Amino acid sequence: MKLIETKDYKEMSEKAAEIIIAQVKKKPNSVLGLATGETVLGTYAALVYDHRQHRTSYQYIQTVNLDEYIGLGPNHPNSYRYYMNEHLFSHIDIPLSQTHIPNGLAADVEEECKRYEELIEKLGGIDLQVLGIGRNGHIGFNEPGTPFDSITHIVELAESTREANSRFYSSLEEVPTHAITMGITTIMKSKQIILLASGEKKAHILSQLFEREVTLNIPASILKTHPNVVVIADKEALSLVSKDQRKVYV
Ligand code: F6R
């Protein structure tokens, strides 16, 4: 795991966008693994800005998103399909048919998980996966305790995750209880991974991530065993990580 420390959220977003753009240029038919949430919004804005300024093309890119809520369709403003269209896909030149997100309305959800895992394999695997990190250390919706050998599967969302997401709903009851997520093995098979973290609300989990051994209690800790992971985090997110710890990862 390598660490890039940035002064703030903007610089973190620009660094992440830089890595994604370099990948797209190097391999114009790359498979990009994408995340949703607050952290990656600035990165997507930077990609859109670059596309407008420099015409970086996504015409042959395929994308696979980490996860989707069960029960929310593409037109629901809280679905991840809606989010991706809104914040990225409708502003760049990627054909929507090349953007893949688990179908939260699938009649047979188990079958949908299988289909999604096979799809990623058929596409040739993920070249570059973008990750955020949950305050409990989750990646995708792989909550603490998720086996490291998991593939795309159905999850019951942790209470803390539902609470964190409830700001987008009028009440906690409305937040879906289940989601489909890539598994930890699915994520770990990616050739390269970038994990983004910003702000003091991620400070505690980052200190845990850097200080503790690989443990099921912190799903993101498995990333320490991947050969090509870059953590891009701003000063606030790193405020509880000691200087000595940081040095190990530079
Ligand atoms: C989103 C996802 C989640 C988020 C994580 C951080 O697709 O899989 O793991 O990356 O919950 O969310 P934010 O960025 O909103 O703090």
Boltz pocket constraint, residues with backbone or C-beta under 6 A from the ligand:
constraints:
  - pocket:
      binder: B
      contacts: [[A, 34], [A, 35], [A, 36], [A, 37], [A, 38], [A, 39], [A, 40], [A, 66], [A, 67], [A, 131], [A, 132], [A, 133], [A, 134], [A, 135], [A, 138], [A, 139], [A, 140], [A, 141]]
      max_distance: 6.0
